[in-house]
Amino acid sequence: MSSVAAAAGTRPAIFPFAPLFRGARPFVLRPSQSTASSALPVRRVTVIPGLQGEMPPRQILLDGAILPSNSWTFDAASQVVSWELRQNDTRSAGRLQFAPDLSRAQGTLTIDDNVVAVAADLPPITYACAVARNTGTYVTGVAPALQLHWDLTSADWNGADWQQNVLQFTYQMQPQTIVGQTFYDFSVSFRDEQTGATWSPADGTFGCLIDQNSVFAMTLASGSPPLDNRLWLAGEAGKIVTVFPYHIAFQLSATAIDLQGAALTVANAQYGVTLGVSGSTASPSINGYYAQGGSESNFAVHNGTLYVAGSPVMGSRLVGAKLSWQGLDAKAQQASGLPPAGTLLFDTTGERFTLAETGTGGGRIVDEAADALIARRCLGRHISRWRRRRVAVSAASTWATGGIKFSPLTTMALASSIIWPATGPAQAPFGS
């Protein structure tokens, strides 16, 4: 990680990537002590804030499962969300205190009498980037004060031979305040999608800066990027010597979903090779449960993937605010209300969507609709368990009772008394 201050005199007043998290905020939990992350009872807490991104939350999800509204509380004075669940004889609880800008949190998780201190961070953001040579980008200055330039309106930029999905750029930032000034700890990584080569600059070898205009810059302060052998690639791709930069800078869109800029490669000097860079990330705001208007069928989006009836739809993909899929069978279509293949166009907050093929609209399931969904799923699960248990009890009744056979009514009563818990989770989590 590299700690740098925001540009002097232009320090952002709020978390600079807040536009990317206008809707859902999926926090990844990590233990504050030596406990392994895999041992945590909950690994992801998703907060659905108000329509303007404000607290109190409208909904809380644990590992993708909706918390019933009567199982959690919010303390506005301390910005604390607390929850408690009981299943069988196990008590599960949590408490998270959020920063005012909803960029991070800290608190505890409890299972029975075991308490673990945790911190919660927004997840790393990965941009899938196209790159191109001969885009009219150039560099001025002398290292370490080089400056990249690009022009999105130029004929060179728009006429370049852009190579799609070549570079993955991932960043994560954590704000901290030192003597009244806000600093950001950055971690960054790069992956060449065509060669499989990866690079994560070591702590202390690079610096990052983001200004109030959402222009991001990363500069390698020492060392060199690793080798990235692309010469064996065919066509234009093979003419791009490397995608690992000494310096990269880009302008984020108003939503922070898209970026466009330039990268300096090969040499840390004006004679280095500049590339145009254009990328998008899956909007993290699009997260939770959704349904078309007036339909009890529903689906979910989690980690940029479409889920139907608790299972991921293989091949589904969220790019920016567009979710595409194919291959839904008849059962999945009925459960979700979606066609076998299609594209959903979401708004920037992840609240509303339109099915591109038909224009049908829908939105996020919250408030009373969410509690009704939980009740339906809970009832459906209990009925399914009762049916399985009824068959098992009926089959076993002859030998288990010395040859006495129960009537169907007695069998039903016995089965229901066995499998109907007082409380419990209403839907299976998607996983972390």
Contacts in CASP RR format, 6 or more apart in sequence:
PFRMAT RR
TARGET T0000
AUTHOR 0000-0000-0000
METHOD contacts of the structure
MODEL  1
MSSVAAAAGTRPAIFPFAPLFRGARPFVLRPSQSTASSALPVRRVTVIPG
LQGEMPPRQILLDGAILPSNSWTFDAASQVVSWELRQNDTRSAGRLQFAP
DLSRAQGTLTIDDNVVAVAADLPPITYACAVARNTGTYVTGVAPALQLHW
DLTSADWNGADWQQNVLQFTYQMQPQTIVGQTFYDFSVSFRDEQTGATWS
PADGTFGCLIDQNSVFAMTLASGSPPLDNRLWLAGEAGKIVTVFPYHIAF
QLSATAIDLQGAALTVANAQYGVTLGVSGSTASPSINGYYAQGGSESNFA
VHNGTLYVAGSPVMGSRLVGAKLSWQGLDAKAQQASGLPPAGTLLFDTTG
ERFTLAETGTGGGRIVDEAADALIARRCLGRHISRWRRRRVAVSAASTWA
TGGIKFSPLTTMALASSIIWPATGPAQAPFGS
1 185 0 8 1.000
1 186 0 8 1.000
1 187 0 8 1.000
1 203 0 8 1.000
2 185 0 8 1.000
2 186 0 8 1.000
2 187 0 8 1.000
2 201 0 8 1.000
2 203 0 8 1.000
2 204 0 8 1.000
2 205 0 8 1.000
2 206 0 8 1.000
2 207 0 8 1.000
2 208 0 8 1.000
3 176 0 8 1.000
3 183 0 8 1.000
3 184 0 8 1.000
3 185 0 8 1.000
3 186 0 8 1.000
4 183 0 8 1.000
4 184 0 8 1.000
4 186 0 8 1.000
4 207 0 8 1.000
4 208 0 8 1.000
4 209 0 8 1.000
5 11 0 8 1.000
5 181 0 8 1.000
5 182 0 8 1.000
5 183 0 8 1.000
5 184 0 8 1.000
6 12 0 8 1.000
6 16 0 8 1.000
6 182 0 8 1.000
6 183 0 8 1.000
6 184 0 8 1.000
6 209 0 8 1.000
6 210 0 8 1.000
6 211 0 8 1.000
6 212 0 8 1.000
7 209 0 8 1.000
7 210 0 8 1.000
7 211 0 8 1.000
7 212 0 8 1.000
10 211 0 8 1.000
10 212 0 8 1.000
10 213 0 8 1.000
11 181 0 8 1.000
11 182 0 8 1.000
11 212 0 8 1.000
12 182 0 8 1.000
12 210 0 8 1.000
12 211 0 8 1.000
12 212 0 8 1.000
14 101 0 8 1.000
15 101 0 8 1.000
15 102 0 8 1.000
15 103 0 8 1.000
15 175 0 8 1.000
16 173 0 8 1.000
16 184 0 8 1.000
16 210 0 8 1.000
16 212 0 8 1.000
16 214 0 8 1.000
17 122 0 8 1.000
17 125 0 8 1.000
17 173 0 8 1.000
17 256 0 8 1.000
18 101 0 8 1.000
18 102 0 8 1.000
18 103 0 8 1.000
19 214 0 8 1.000
19 254 0 8 1.000
19 255 0 8 1.000
19 256 0 8 1.000
19 348 0 8 1.000
20 125 0 8 1.000
20 255 0 8 1.000
20 256 0 8 1.000
20 257 0 8 1.000
20 281 0 8 1.000
20 283 0 8 1.000
20 284 0 8 1.000
20 285 0 8 1.000
21 102 0 8 1.000
21 122 0 8 1.000
21 284 0 8 1.000
21 285 0 8 1.000
22 53 0 8 1.000
22 255 0 8 1.000
22 285 0 8 1.000
22 348 0 8 1.000
22 349 0 8 1.000
22 350 0 8 1.000
23 48 0 8 1.000
23 49 0 8 1.000
23 53 0 8 1.000
23 285 0 8 1.000
23 287 0 8 1.000
23 349 0 8 1.000
23 350 0 8 1.000
23 351 0 8 1.000
24 46 0 8 1.000
24 47 0 8 1.000
24 48 0 8 1.000
24 284 0 8 1.000
24 285 0 8 1.000
24 286 0 8 1.000
24 287 0 8 1.000
24 288 0 8 1.000
24 350 0 8 1.000
25 46 0 8 1.000
25 47 0 8 1.000
25 49 0 8 1.000
25 102 0 8 1.000
25 122 0 8 1.000
25 284 0 8 1.000
26 44 0 8 1.000
26 45 0 8 1.000
26 46 0 8 1.000
26 122 0 8 1.000
26 123 0 8 1.000
26 284 0 8 1.000
26 287 0 8 1.000
26 303 0 8 1.000
27 44 0 8 1.000
27 45 0 8 1.000
27 46 0 8 1.000
27 47 0 8 1.000
27 96 0 8 1.000
27 104 0 8 1.000
27 105 0 8 1.000
27 120 0 8 1.000
27 121 0 8 1.000
27 122 0 8 1.000
27 123 0 8 1.000
28 43 0 8 1.000
28 44 0 8 1.000
28 120 0 8 1.000
28 121 0 8 1.000
28 122 0 8 1.000
28 123 0 8 1.000
28 432 0 8 1.000
29 37 0 8 1.000
29 40 0 8 1.000
29 42 0 8 1.000
29 43 0 8 1.000
29 44 0 8 1.000
29 45 0 8 1.000
29 109 0 8 1.000
29 118 0 8 1.000
29 119 0 8 1.000
29 120 0 8 1.000
30 37 0 8 1.000
30 118 0 8 1.000
30 119 0 8 1.000
30 120 0 8 1.000
30 121 0 8 1.000
31 37 0 8 1.000
31 39 0 8 1.000
31 40 0 8 1.000
31 116 0 8 1.000
31 117 0 8 1.000
31 118 0 8 1.000
31 119 0 8 1.000
32 106 0 8 1.000
32 117 0 8 1.000
32 118 0 8 1.000
32 119 0 8 1.000
33 116 0 8 1.000
33 117 0 8 1.000
35 116 0 8 1.000
37 43 0 8 1.000
40 109 0 8 1.000
40 116 0 8 1.000
40 118 0 8 1.000
41 92 0 8 1.000
41 109 0 8 1.000
41 111 0 8 1.000
42 62 0 8 1.000
42 63 0 8 1.000
42 94 0 8 1.000
42 109 0 8 1.000
43 63 0 8 1.000
43 431 0 8 1.000
43 432 0 8 1.000
44 61 0 8 1.000
44 62 0 8 1.000
44 63 0 8 1.000
44 64 0 8 1.000
44 431 0 8 1.000
44 432 0 8 1.000
45 60 0 8 1.000
45 61 0 8 1.000
45 62 0 8 1.000
45 96 0 8 1.000
45 105 0 8 1.000
45 120 0 8 1.000
46 60 0 8 1.000
46 61 0 8 1.000
46 64 0 8 1.000
46 287 0 8 1.000
46 288 0 8 1.000
47 57 0 8 1.000
47 59 0 8 1.000
47 60 0 8 1.000
47 81 0 8 1.000
47 98 0 8 1.000
47 102 0 8 1.000
48 57 0 8 1.000
48 58 0 8 1.000
48 59 0 8 1.000
48 60 0 8 1.000
48 61 0 8 1.000
48 288 0 8 1.000
48 364 0 8 1.000
48 366 0 8 1.000
49 55 0 8 1.000
49 56 0 8 1.000
49 57 0 8 1.000
49 58 0 8 1.000
49 102 0 8 1.000
50 56 0 8 1.000
50 57 0 8 1.000
50 58 0 8 1.000
51 349 0 8 1.000
51 351 0 8 1.000
53 102 0 8 1.000
53 349 0 8 1.000
55 74 0 8 1.000
55 76 0 8 1.000
55 79 0 8 1.000
55 98 0 8 1.000
55 102 0 8 1.000
56 74 0 8 1.000
56 76 0 8 1.000
57 74 0 8 1.000
57 81 0 8 1.000
58 366 0 8 1.000
58 367 0 8 1.000
59 66 0 8 1.000
59 67 0 8 1.000
59 69 0 8 1.000
59 366 0 8 1.000
59 367 0 8 1.000
59 370 0 8 1.000
60 66 0 8 1.000
60 67 0 8 1.000
60 72 0 8 1.000
60 81 0 8 1.000
60 83 0 8 1.000
61 67 0 8 1.000
61 287 0 8 1.000
61 288 0 8 1.000
62 83 0 8 1.000
62 429 0 8 1.000
63 429 0 8 1.000
63 430 0 8 1.000
63 431 0 8 1.000
63 432 0 8 1.000
64 288 0 8 1.000
64 300 0 8 1.000
64 302 0 8 1.000
64 429 0 8 1.000
64 430 0 8 1.000
64 431 0 8 1.000
65 425 0 8 1.000
65 426 0 8 1.000
65 427 0 8 1.000
65 428 0 8 1.000
65 429 0 8 1.000
65 430 0 8 1.000
66 288 0 8 1.000
66 289 0 8 1.000
66 370 0 8 1.000
66 373 0 8 1.000
66 374 0 8 1.000
66 426 0 8 1.000
66 427 0 8 1.000
67 83 0 8 1.000
67 85 0 8 1.000
68 371 0 8 1.000
68 374 0 8 1.000
68 426 0 8 1.000
69 367 0 8 1.000
69 370 0 8 1.000
69 371 0 8 1.000
71 83 0 8 1.000
71 84 0 8 1.000
71 85 0 8 1.000
72 81 0 8 1.000
72 82 0 8 1.000
72 83 0 8 1.000
72 84 0 8 1.000
73 81 0 8 1.000
73 82 0 8 1.000
73 83 0 8 1.000
74 80 0 8 1.000
74 81 0 8 1.000
74 82 0 8 1.000
75 82 0 8 1.000
78 97 0 8 1.000
79 97 0 8 1.000
79 98 0 8 1.000
79 99 0 8 1.000
79 100 0 8 1.000
80 95 0 8 1.000
80 96 0 8 1.000
80 97 0 8 1.000
80 98 0 8 1.000
81 95 0 8 1.000
81 96 0 8 1.000
81 98 0 8 1.000
82 93 0 8 1.000
82 94 0 8 1.000
82 95 0 8 1.000
82 96 0 8 1.000
83 93 0 8 1.000
83 94 0 8 1.000
84 91 0 8 1.000
84 92 0 8 1.000
84 93 0 8 1.000
84 94 0 8 1.000
85 91 0 8 1.000
85 92 0 8 1.000
85 93 0 8 1.000
85 423 0 8 1.000
85 424 0 8 1.000
85 425 0 8 1.000
86 92 0 8 1.000
86 422 0 8 1.000
86 423 0 8 1.000
86 424 0 8 1.000
87 421 0 8 1.000
87 423 0 8 1.000
87 424 0 8 1.000
87 425 0 8 1.000
88 421 0 8 1.000
90 111 0 8 1.000
90 112 0 8 1.000
91 110 0 8 1.000
91 111 0 8 1.000
91 112 0 8 1.000
92 110 0 8 1.000
92 111 0 8 1.000
93 109 0 8 1.000
93 110 0 8 1.000
94 107 0 8 1.000
94 108 0 8 1.000
94 109 0 8 1.000
94 110 0 8 1.000
95 107 0 8 1.000
95 108 0 8 1.000
96 105 0 8 1.000
96 106 0 8 1.000
96 107 0 8 1.000
96 118 0 8 1.000
96 120 0 8 1.000
97 105 0 8 1.000
97 106 0 8 1.000
97 107 0 8 1.000
98 104 0 8 1.000
98 105 0 8 1.000
99 105 0 8 1.000
99 175 0 8 1.000
101 175 0 8 1.000
103 122 0 8 1.000
103 174 0 8 1.000
103 175 0 8 1.000
104 119 0 8 1.000
104 120 0 8 1.000
104 121 0 8 1.000
104 122 0 8 1.000
104 174 0 8 1.000
104 175 0 8 1.000
105 119 0 8 1.000
105 120 0 8 1.000
106 117 0 8 1.000
106 118 0 8 1.000
106 119 0 8 1.000
106 120 0 8 1.000
107 117 0 8 1.000
107 118 0 8 1.000
107 119 0 8 1.000
107 120 0 8 1.000
108 115 0 8 1.000
108 116 0 8 1.000
108 117 0 8 1.000
108 118 0 8 1.000
109 115 0 8 1.000
109 116 0 8 1.000
109 118 0 8 1.000
110 116 0 8 1.000
121 172 0 8 1.000
121 174 0 8 1.000
122 172 0 8 1.000
122 284 0 8 1.000
123 172 0 8 1.000
123 284 0 8 1.000
124 170 0 8 1.000
124 171 0 8 1.000
124 172 0 8 1.000
124 187 0 8 1.000
125 170 0 8 1.000
125 171 0 8 1.000
125 172 0 8 1.000
125 281 0 8 1.000
125 284 0 8 1.000
126 168 0 8 1.000
126 169 0 8 1.000
126 170 0 8 1.000
126 281 0 8 1.000
127 168 0 8 1.000
127 169 0 8 1.000
127 170 0 8 1.000
127 259 0 8 1.000
127 279 0 8 1.000
127 280 0 8 1.000
127 281 0 8 1.000
128 165 0 8 1.000
128 167 0 8 1.000
128 168 0 8 1.000
128 193 0 8 1.000
128 279 0 8 1.000
128 280 0 8 1.000
128 281 0 8 1.000
128 319 0 8 1.000
129 165 0 8 1.000
129 166 0 8 1.000
129 167 0 8 1.000
129 168 0 8 1.000
129 169 0 8 1.000
129 259 0 8 1.000
129 277 0 8 1.000
129 278 0 8 1.000
129 279 0 8 1.000
130 162 0 8 1.000
130 163 0 8 1.000
130 164 0 8 1.000
130 165 0 8 1.000
130 166 0 8 1.000
130 167 0 8 1.000
130 277 0 8 1.000
130 278 0 8 1.000
130 279 0 8 1.000
131 162 0 8 1.000
131 163 0 8 1.000
131 166 0 8 1.000
131 167 0 8 1.000
131 240 0 8 1.000
131 243 0 8 1.000
131 263 0 8 1.000
131 275 0 8 1.000
131 276 0 8 1.000
131 277 0 8 1.000
131 278 0 8 1.000
132 160 0 8 1.000
132 161 0 8 1.000
132 162 0 8 1.000
132 163 0 8 1.000
132 275 0 8 1.000
132 276 0 8 1.000
133 160 0 8 1.000
133 161 0 8 1.000
133 236 0 8 1.000
133 239 0 8 1.000
133 240 0 8 1.000
133 273 0 8 1.000
133 275 0 8 1.000
133 276 0 8 1.000
134 156 0 8 1.000
134 160 0 8 1.000
134 161 0 8 1.000
135 150 0 8 1.000
135 154 0 8 1.000
135 156 0 8 1.000
135 157 0 8 1.000
135 160 0 8 1.000
135 262 0 8 1.000
135 274 0 8 1.000
135 275 0 8 1.000
135 276 0 8 1.000
136 150 0 8 1.000
136 151 0 8 1.000
136 154 0 8 1.000
136 156 0 8 1.000
136 157 0 8 1.000
136 274 0 8 1.000
137 148 0 8 1.000
137 149 0 8 1.000
137 150 0 8 1.000
137 157 0 8 1.000
137 261 0 8 1.000
137 262 0 8 1.000
137 274 0 8 1.000
137 275 0 8 1.000
137 276 0 8 1.000
138 148 0 8 1.000
138 149 0 8 1.000
138 274 0 8 1.000
139 146 0 8 1.000
139 147 0 8 1.000
139 148 0 8 1.000
139 149 0 8 1.000
139 247 0 8 1.000
139 262 0 8 1.000
139 264 0 8 1.000
139 270 0 8 1.000
139 272 0 8 1.000
139 274 0 8 1.000
140 146 0 8 1.000
140 147 0 8 1.000
140 149 0 8 1.000
140 270 0 8 1.000
141 147 0 8 1.000
141 270 0 8 1.000
142 269 0 8 1.000
142 270 0 8 1.000
143 268 0 8 1.000
143 269 0 8 1.000
144 219 0 8 1.000
144 221 0 8 1.000
146 219 0 8 1.000
146 246 0 8 1.000
146 247 0 8 1.000
146 264 0 8 1.000
146 268 0 8 1.000
146 269 0 8 1.000
146 270 0 8 1.000
147 249 0 8 1.000
148 217 0 8 1.000
148 247 0 8 1.000
148 248 0 8 1.000
148 249 0 8 1.000
148 261 0 8 1.000
148 262 0 8 1.000
148 263 0 8 1.000
148 264 0 8 1.000
148 274 0 8 1.000
149 262 0 8 1.000
150 157 0 8 1.000
150 260 0 8 1.000
150 261 0 8 1.000
150 262 0 8 1.000
150 276 0 8 1.000
151 157 0 8 1.000
152 158 0 8 1.000
152 260 0 8 1.000
157 276 0 8 1.000
160 276 0 8 1.000
161 236 0 8 1.000
162 278 0 8 1.000
163 194 0 8 1.000
163 236 0 8 1.000
163 237 0 8 1.000
163 240 0 8 1.000
165 193 0 8 1.000
166 192 0 8 1.000
166 193 0 8 1.000
166 194 0 8 1.000
166 237 0 8 1.000
166 240 0 8 1.000
166 243 0 8 1.000
167 190 0 8 1.000
167 191 0 8 1.000
167 192 0 8 1.000
167 193 0 8 1.000
167 243 0 8 1.000
167 277 0 8 1.000
168 190 0 8 1.000
168 191 0 8 1.000
168 193 0 8 1.000
169 188 0 8 1.000
169 189 0 8 1.000
169 190 0 8 1.000
169 248 0 8 1.000
169 277 0 8 1.000
170 188 0 8 1.000
170 189 0 8 1.000
170 190 0 8 1.000
170 191 0 8 1.000
171 186 0 8 1.000
171 187 0 8 1.000
171 188 0 8 1.000
171 208 0 8 1.000
172 186 0 8 1.000
172 187 0 8 1.000
173 184 0 8 1.000
173 185 0 8 1.000
173 186 0 8 1.000
173 187 0 8 1.000
173 208 0 8 1.000
174 184 0 8 1.000
174 185 0 8 1.000
175 182 0 8 1.000
175 183 0 8 1.000
175 184 0 8 1.000
175 185 0 8 1.000
176 182 0 8 1.000
176 183 0 8 1.000
176 184 0 8 1.000
176 185 0 8 1.000
177 183 0 8 1.000
184 208 0 8 1.000
184 210 0 8 1.000
186 207 0 8 1.000
186 208 0 8 1.000
186 218 0 8 1.000
187 200 0 8 1.000
188 200 0 8 1.000
188 201 0 8 1.000
188 206 0 8 1.000
188 208 0 8 1.000
188 218 0 8 1.000
189 198 0 8 1.000
189 199 0 8 1.000
189 200 0 8 1.000
189 201 0 8 1.000
190 198 0 8 1.000
190 199 0 8 1.000
190 200 0 8 1.000
190 225 0 8 1.000
190 243 0 8 1.000
190 244 0 8 1.000
190 245 0 8 1.000
191 197 0 8 1.000
191 198 0 8 1.000
191 199 0 8 1.000
192 198 0 8 1.000
192 228 0 8 1.000
192 230 0 8 1.000
192 242 0 8 1.000
192 243 0 8 1.000
192 244 0 8 1.000
194 230 0 8 1.000
194 233 0 8 1.000
194 237 0 8 1.000
195 228 0 8 1.000
195 229 0 8 1.000
195 230 0 8 1.000
195 233 0 8 1.000
197 226 0 8 1.000
197 227 0 8 1.000
197 228 0 8 1.000
197 229 0 8 1.000
197 244 0 8 1.000
199 225 0 8 1.000
199 226 0 8 1.000
199 228 0 8 1.000
199 244 0 8 1.000
201 220 0 8 1.000
204 221 0 8 1.000
204 222 0 8 1.000
205 220 0 8 1.000
205 221 0 8 1.000
205 222 0 8 1.000
205 223 0 8 1.000
206 218 0 8 1.000
206 219 0 8 1.000
206 220 0 8 1.000
206 221 0 8 1.000
207 218 0 8 1.000
207 219 0 8 1.000
207 221 0 8 1.000
208 216 0 8 1.000
208 217 0 8 1.000
208 218 0 8 1.000
208 219 0 8 1.000
209 216 0 8 1.000
209 217 0 8 1.000
209 218 0 8 1.000
210 216 0 8 1.000
210 217 0 8 1.000
213 251 0 8 1.000
214 251 0 8 1.000
214 252 0 8 1.000
214 253 0 8 1.000
214 254 0 8 1.000
214 256 0 8 1.000
215 249 0 8 1.000
215 250 0 8 1.000
215 251 0 8 1.000
215 252 0 8 1.000
216 249 0 8 1.000
216 250 0 8 1.000
216 252 0 8 1.000
216 259 0 8 1.000
217 247 0 8 1.000
217 248 0 8 1.000
217 249 0 8 1.000
218 245 0 8 1.000
218 247 0 8 1.000
218 248 0 8 1.000
218 249 0 8 1.000
219 246 0 8 1.000
219 247 0 8 1.000
220 245 0 8 1.000
220 246 0 8 1.000
220 247 0 8 1.000
220 268 0 8 1.000
224 246 0 8 1.000
224 268 0 8 1.000
225 242 0 8 1.000
225 244 0 8 1.000
225 245 0 8 1.000
225 246 0 8 1.000
225 265 0 8 1.000
226 244 0 8 1.000
227 242 0 8 1.000
228 241 0 8 1.000
228 242 0 8 1.000
228 243 0 8 1.000
228 244 0 8 1.000
230 237 0 8 1.000
230 238 0 8 1.000
230 240 0 8 1.000
230 241 0 8 1.000
230 242 0 8 1.000
230 243 0 8 1.000
231 238 0 8 1.000
231 241 0 8 1.000
232 238 0 8 1.000
233 240 0 8 1.000
240 275 0 8 1.000
241 265 0 8 1.000
241 266 0 8 1.000
241 273 0 8 1.000
242 265 0 8 1.000
242 266 0 8 1.000
243 263 0 8 1.000
243 265 0 8 1.000
243 275 0 8 1.000
244 265 0 8 1.000
245 263 0 8 1.000
245 264 0 8 1.000
245 265 0 8 1.000
245 275 0 8 1.000
246 264 0 8 1.000
246 265 0 8 1.000
246 267 0 8 1.000
246 268 0 8 1.000
247 263 0 8 1.000
247 264 0 8 1.000
247 268 0 8 1.000
248 261 0 8 1.000
248 262 0 8 1.000
248 263 0 8 1.000
248 264 0 8 1.000
248 277 0 8 1.000
249 261 0 8 1.000
249 262 0 8 1.000
249 263 0 8 1.000
250 259 0 8 1.000
250 260 0 8 1.000
250 261 0 8 1.000
250 262 0 8 1.000
250 277 0 8 1.000
251 259 0 8 1.000
251 260 0 8 1.000
251 261 0 8 1.000
252 258 0 8 1.000
252 259 0 8 1.000
253 259 0 8 1.000
255 283 0 8 1.000
255 348 0 8 1.000
256 281 0 8 1.000
257 280 0 8 1.000
257 281 0 8 1.000
257 283 0 8 1.000
257 320 0 8 1.000
257 321 0 8 1.000
257 348 0 8 1.000
258 278 0 8 1.000
258 279 0 8 1.000
258 280 0 8 1.000
258 320 0 8 1.000
259 277 0 8 1.000
259 278 0 8 1.000
259 279 0 8 1.000
259 280 0 8 1.000
260 277 0 8 1.000
260 278 0 8 1.000
260 279 0 8 1.000
261 276 0 8 1.000
261 277 0 8 1.000
261 278 0 8 1.000
262 274 0 8 1.000
262 275 0 8 1.000
262 276 0 8 1.000
262 277 0 8 1.000
263 274 0 8 1.000
263 275 0 8 1.000
263 276 0 8 1.000
263 277 0 8 1.000
264 272 0 8 1.000
264 273 0 8 1.000
264 274 0 8 1.000
265 272 0 8 1.000
265 273 0 8 1.000
265 274 0 8 1.000
265 275 0 8 1.000
266 272 0 8 1.000
266 273 0 8 1.000
267 273 0 8 1.000
280 319 0 8 1.000
280 320 0 8 1.000
281 320 0 8 1.000
282 304 0 8 1.000
282 317 0 8 1.000
282 318 0 8 1.000
282 319 0 8 1.000
282 320 0 8 1.000
283 318 0 8 1.000
283 320 0 8 1.000
283 321 0 8 1.000
283 346 0 8 1.000
283 348 0 8 1.000
283 350 0 8 1.000
285 348 0 8 1.000
285 349 0 8 1.000
285 350 0 8 1.000
286 301 0 8 1.000
286 304 0 8 1.000
286 318 0 8 1.000
286 321 0 8 1.000
286 323 0 8 1.000
286 346 0 8 1.000
286 350 0 8 1.000
287 301 0 8 1.000
287 302 0 8 1.000
287 303 0 8 1.000
287 304 0 8 1.000
287 350 0 8 1.000
288 300 0 8 1.000
288 301 0 8 1.000
288 302 0 8 1.000
288 364 0 8 1.000
288 365 0 8 1.000
289 298 0 8 1.000
289 299 0 8 1.000
289 300 0 8 1.000
289 364 0 8 1.000
289 365 0 8 1.000
289 370 0 8 1.000
289 373 0 8 1.000
290 298 0 8 1.000
290 299 0 8 1.000
290 300 0 8 1.000
290 301 0 8 1.000
290 353 0 8 1.000
290 362 0 8 1.000
290 363 0 8 1.000
290 364 0 8 1.000
290 365 0 8 1.000
291 297 0 8 1.000
291 298 0 8 1.000
291 299 0 8 1.000
291 362 0 8 1.000
291 363 0 8 1.000
291 365 0 8 1.000
291 369 0 8 1.000
292 337 0 8 1.000
292 355 0 8 1.000
292 360 0 8 1.000
292 361 0 8 1.000
292 362 0 8 1.000
292 363 0 8 1.000
293 360 0 8 1.000
293 361 0 8 1.000
293 362 0 8 1.000
293 363 0 8 1.000
295 337 0 8 1.000
296 376 0 8 1.000
297 334 0 8 1.000
297 335 0 8 1.000
297 336 0 8 1.000
297 337 0 8 1.000
297 338 0 8 1.000
298 335 0 8 1.000
298 336 0 8 1.000
298 337 0 8 1.000
298 365 0 8 1.000
298 373 0 8 1.000
299 306 0 8 1.000
299 307 0 8 1.000
299 308 0 8 1.000
299 335 0 8 1.000
299 336 0 8 1.000
299 337 0 8 1.000
299 338 0 8 1.000
300 306 0 8 1.000
300 307 0 8 1.000
300 308 0 8 1.000
300 310 0 8 1.000
300 430 0 8 1.000
301 307 0 8 1.000
301 318 0 8 1.000
301 323 0 8 1.000
302 312 0 8 1.000
302 430 0 8 1.000
302 431 0 8 1.000
303 430 0 8 1.000
304 316 0 8 1.000
304 317 0 8 1.000
304 318 0 8 1.000
304 323 0 8 1.000
305 312 0 8 1.000
305 313 0 8 1.000
305 316 0 8 1.000
305 317 0 8 1.000
305 318 0 8 1.000
306 312 0 8 1.000
306 313 0 8 1.000
306 316 0 8 1.000
306 318 0 8 1.000
306 323 0 8 1.000
306 325 0 8 1.000
307 313 0 8 1.000
307 430 0 8 1.000
308 328 0 8 1.000
308 332 0 8 1.000
308 335 0 8 1.000
308 336 0 8 1.000
308 338 0 8 1.000
309 331 0 8 1.000
309 332 0 8 1.000
309 335 0 8 1.000
309 336 0 8 1.000
310 427 0 8 1.000
310 428 0 8 1.000
310 430 0 8 1.000
312 430 0 8 1.000
313 325 0 8 1.000
313 327 0 8 1.000
313 328 0 8 1.000
313 332 0 8 1.000
315 325 0 8 1.000
315 326 0 8 1.000
316 323 0 8 1.000
316 324 0 8 1.000
316 325 0 8 1.000
317 323 0 8 1.000
317 324 0 8 1.000
317 325 0 8 1.000
321 345 0 8 1.000
321 346 0 8 1.000
321 347 0 8 1.000
321 348 0 8 1.000
321 350 0 8 1.000
322 343 0 8 1.000
322 344 0 8 1.000
322 345 0 8 1.000
322 346 0 8 1.000
323 343 0 8 1.000
323 344 0 8 1.000
323 346 0 8 1.000
323 353 0 8 1.000
324 342 0 8 1.000
324 343 0 8 1.000
324 344 0 8 1.000
325 338 0 8 1.000
325 341 0 8 1.000
325 342 0 8 1.000
326 340 0 8 1.000
326 341 0 8 1.000
326 342 0 8 1.000
327 340 0 8 1.000
327 341 0 8 1.000
328 336 0 8 1.000
328 338 0 8 1.000
328 339 0 8 1.000
328 340 0 8 1.000
328 341 0 8 1.000
329 340 0 8 1.000
332 338 0 8 1.000
333 339 0 8 1.000
333 340 0 8 1.000
338 355 0 8 1.000
339 355 0 8 1.000
339 357 0 8 1.000
339 358 0 8 1.000
342 355 0 8 1.000
342 356 0 8 1.000
342 357 0 8 1.000
343 355 0 8 1.000
343 356 0 8 1.000
343 357 0 8 1.000
344 353 0 8 1.000
344 354 0 8 1.000
344 355 0 8 1.000
344 356 0 8 1.000
345 353 0 8 1.000
345 354 0 8 1.000
345 355 0 8 1.000
345 356 0 8 1.000
346 352 0 8 1.000
346 353 0 8 1.000
347 353 0 8 1.000
350 364 0 8 1.000
351 363 0 8 1.000
351 364 0 8 1.000
352 361 0 8 1.000
352 362 0 8 1.000
352 363 0 8 1.000
352 364 0 8 1.000
353 361 0 8 1.000
353 362 0 8 1.000
353 363 0 8 1.000
354 360 0 8 1.000
354 361 0 8 1.000
354 362 0 8 1.000
355 361 0 8 1.000
365 373 0 8 1.000
373 426 0 8 1.000
373 427 0 8 1.000
374 426 0 8 1.000
374 427 0 8 1.000
375 426 0 8 1.000
377 426 0 8 1.000
377 427 0 8 1.000
378 424 0 8 1.000
378 426 0 8 1.000
381 426 0 8 1.000
382 419 0 8 1.000
382 420 0 8 1.000
385 419 0 8 1.000
386 412 0 8 1.000
386 415 0 8 1.000
386 416 0 8 1.000
386 419 0 8 1.000
386 420 0 8 1.000
389 415 0 8 1.000
389 418 0 8 1.000
389 419 0 8 1.000
390 411 0 8 1.000
390 412 0 8 1.000
390 415 0 8 1.000
393 406 0 8 1.000
393 411 0 8 1.000
393 414 0 8 1.000
393 415 0 8 1.000
394 406 0 8 1.000
394 411 0 8 1.000
397 403 0 8 1.000
397 404 0 8 1.000
397 405 0 8 1.000
397 406 0 8 1.000
397 411 0 8 1.000
398 404 0 8 1.000
398 405 0 8 1.000
406 414 0 8 1.000
END
